[in-house]
Amino acid sequence: VEVVETICADVQHQGLAAVLHDGEALDGANLTAETIRVSETRMANAHAEADPEFLATIRRIRDNILEFQQAILHRDVTVQRPDGVYLRQRYSPLRRAGICVPGGAAAYPSTVLMTAVPAMAAGVTDLAVVAPPTPFGADNPDMLATCYELGIREVYRVGGAQAVAALAYGVDGMEPVDKIVGPGNLFVALAKRYVYGQVDIDSIAGPSEVVVIADEHAEPRFLAAELLAQAEHSPGASILFTWDRGVLDRTRQELETQLHALTRSELTLRSLEDFSALIQVEDAQQACELTDLIAPEHLHIATADAAALGDRIRNAGATFVGEFSPVAVGDYAAGPSHVLPTSGTARWAAGLCANDFLRSSSVIHYTKAG
């Protein structure tokens, strides 16, 4: 916390000089005022060199997200009363938003899609992307090609707490934003908490997590893959609830089999040992009660009556119904954003959506008679 507060205060008072200093000290990046921003030529070249099938996939996912986000968008509401009185709730898009894209262990074009497209659906026209100066971050061709395909032209080679502070306070060459969204490590999360109030943020996210509820009809291969997909985030928590001992035992066997095929098997195993569990419950009712207590980021229900069971659970960031609705389809392609509440905050928080980029205000009109 002290490190983050120092970084943010330095950026607030020293501006770009502090951002460049932190980039060199923390990321080993020797950047200047001219090179901290990725040139439009570099972005255009990445787009031109990208696999056409990749770009077609990006466009298809963009359309999926737009369709869903525009469908749920708030619209202006007017209430008419006698004597010429009317009350109105008006929604206006934020002017400028900042997007944090990770770039440590992997590249995340999906994060660009799941944050930028909801903002675009709301009508935000000014978007700035920050990503670490790494081969998986701001220097990643796929990430740059995705930004260019979406019409984003501002990408900065800066990560960590200094990136959040630069977006919040503004520095030379980087105008401040109204809202900061997107995932990151602990330093990013703490920096977002620090600057909240100066700007809005989406959430203070913790490690990724999934609860899977399964019955005797579930396919253990699928269950194991779902649990591993979260655990390999490392840290990532994966919990299985089932009232069928046979499903539990076969899923454990599948976990061991599939684990050896993963490139991140060592880190994944550590997450499974530290944060994961296979739990035999008494029945579906107890599984629902325990899930509501956990309030997981992701909930996958693989039972014969998955939709009905999902309706009985109040607290989940996103619910995936049926064995052919894995969390990955929501993370990458379906339409709702994959920026979701973690660490039990799904009791009161919701996932990021287009409406989070709208500012509402009331309009009140009375006549003399009114």
Order of alpha helices (4+ residues) and beta strands (2+ residues): alpha-alpha-alpha-alpha-beta-beta-beta-alpha-beta-alpha-beta-alpha-beta-alpha-beta-beta-alpha-beta-alpha-alpha-beta-alpha-beta-alpha-beta-alpha-beta
